[in-house]
Amino acid sequence: MGRLLSGRPALILPSMAALSPDELEVVVTEYGDGIWEWEICRKDEPLPARMRDGPFKSYDVALQSGKIALQEFLELLEFEQQDGT
């Protein structure tokens, strides 16, 4: 957990709190034998605290899962920024 805000732990690392939503994207990679994984990246580079998941059996399922995770992260990021970061 990050620093304390309003008496509670911050949910996002300070180094990630300055990220802009338009900098983030979901990158899907195949690891062989039809195994796919997604990762949230900034300009094709992993984030300081890597966010990824897998294995998935298809590109489309991995991409959809990654998009959901990115949306949830952006909502949390917005909440943290509005809460005084």
Residue, then its C-alpha position, 0 to 999 in steps of 0.5 A: m500500500g502507498r502513503l496514508l491519505s485521510g487516515r487510510p492507506a493509499l491504494i495506488l503507488p505514488s509513482m503511478a498516481a501521476l499517470s494520465p489515462d491517455e498514456l495507458e493501454v492494454v498489451v496482449t501477448e501470446y506465450g505459445d500454444g494458444i496461451w495469452e496474457w494481458e498487461i497494462c502498459r504506459k507507452d509499451e513499457p510496463l508500469p512500475a508495479r506490473m499489472r498483468d494476468g493470464p493465462f487466457k485461451s484466446y486473444d479476444v478473451a485476454l483483451q476483454s479482461g485487460k480492458i476491464a482491469l484497465q477501466e477498474f484501475l482508471e476508476l481507482l486512479e481517479f478516486e485517488q486523485q480526487d481524494g487529495t493526491 
